Amino acid sequence: MSLVSIIIPCYNHAHFLPQALESALAQTHSPCEIRVIDDGSSDNTAAVAARYPNIGYHYQTNQGLSAARNTGIRLSQGPTCNFWMPMTCCCPPS
């Protein structure tokens, strides 16, 4: 299977991020990379992301959602990008 990149653009959504990251980490597709693109957050988004050493984290000055998505595409390693919002939560397969 080919690598799938889960890109999570984030701006001041630290309180949603743990659930989204746990959900992304529970996905069964392999290989998979997870990237948080912090679009200039002033909350503790960086600290939350740092608790997950297996994800990629990138900080940029605030440029808006489209720019954060484009940054995620540029940084992704896989041919397929899946965009999540910090509020995204997918149940693991049963």
N, C-alpha and C positions, 0 to 999 in steps of 0.2 A: 504494500500500500504506500501511497505517497504521503509526504508530510502535510499536515493541515495546521495552519496558523490561526489561533484564536486571538483576535486583537480586541482589547478592551480600552477604548478611549475614555479618559476619566477626568472630570473637573469637579473638585470638591465633593466627591462621592465616597469618601473613605468608609463611611458607615455601611455602605452597601457592598463594598469590595470583598470582604471575607467570604460572604455567601456566594458571590459570583466566582471567586477563585476556587473555592472548595467544589463547586459544581463543575467548573471546567476541569479540574484535576480528576474528578470522578468519571469523566468520559472514557469510553473504552476504545475509541479509535487510536491506533498507534501506527506510526509515530505522530505526535502532536506537540506543538509548541504554544505557549501562552505568553502574550506580551501585553503589559499594561503601559499605555501611553498617557502620562500625566501631563495634561494641558495647562500647566501653571497653577495647580491647586494650592490653596493657602491653608488647607486643613492637614490632617496627618496621613494623607494618601501614601506618601513615600514610606512612612513607618509601617503602615499596614502591608504594603507590597514587600517590604524587607523581611517580613515574617515568612515569606514563601520563597526560599532560595531556588526553587526549580522553575521560576517564571522569569521572564525578561521584563525589566523596568526601564523606562526612558522618560526623562523629564524634559519638557520644552516650555518656553514662555507661552502664555495664552495666545492661541491663534485661531481657536474655534474648532468645532467638531470635525469639519471636513479636513482641515490641516492635520489634526491628530490621526484621523484615519489614514491619510496619505503617508504620514510618518510611519505608522504601523505597517503599511504595505512595503515601504522602502526597507524597513528593518526585518521583515519576515523572511524566513528561509524556505518556506514551502510554496508550492505552486497554487495552493488553494488557501484563500483567506476567508475566515468566518468572523464577522463583526458582532461583538456582544456589547451591550451597555452594562454599566456596573450593576444595574438592577436585574440583569439576566440570571435566571436560575433554571437549569435543566436537570430533571430528575435522572439519576443513573438508571440504566436498563435493569429490568427485573429478571 
